[in-house]
Amino acid sequence: MDGSLGERDGVSTIATQWDRIMGGQPDPGLGLALVTGVAAAVAVLPWRIWRISRTVVTIAHEGGHALAAVLTGRRLKAVRLHSDTSGLTVSRGKPRGPGMVFTALAGYVAPSLLGLGSAVLLAGGRITLLLWLAILGLAAMLVMIRNVFGVLSVVLTGGLVFAVSWYADTDLQAAFAYLTAWFLLLGGVRPVFELHRKRRAGRAPASDADQLARLTGLSATLWVLLFGLVSVFALVVGAALLLPAVLSMV
């Protein structure tokens, strides 16, 4: 009898959590969307803060390479994240062709596209779902991390997201989710401009854009321009989703 009650309680708890994850949450309001947008800008614009917060963007960048490699049938071997906020994703397969192009392309656009996807979920009130999708993505990436700093970065990031999704109240979850979306949208733009400056100074000869140039014959500058167009497009559309009331008055 007691065992049956325990099983029913366990099933009820799982069902409750599932409903919580898949269910919609109320709109947190324009004020929170504006405040979190400003907070995200503070985390992206000043160099002293950016040199730390950029690690999250690097996780998204290398995650984009890794996902693209898997989707195109390449063998994902390792992902490394470094303390200088650089990263490396190693995959095996044909050295040329669409799979390699898609894999090289995915890095710089991944943070912005993740930010746009987050904005879509938030516009639909799926705050808790967004947090749990982030946890699943980080857990999948952790399996392929092959250096200590990378493991610590992903574990700490995933632990923070899990703590917010499991223990925080609805308002704090909403604030964290909106901050995450804004940070990815804004943080996806800055690395493209940094890449452009480094290439002009001759300090990025092996960048993703240069690899794409060698793979396709198209100018690396055109690839940097494409990265920029995608990131700016995602920022504009994401902002329209996160701040519909403001943009409707413009």
Order of alpha helices (4+ residues) and beta strands (2+ residues): alpha-alpha-alpha-beta-beta-alpha-alpha-alpha-alpha-alpha-alpha-alpha-alpha
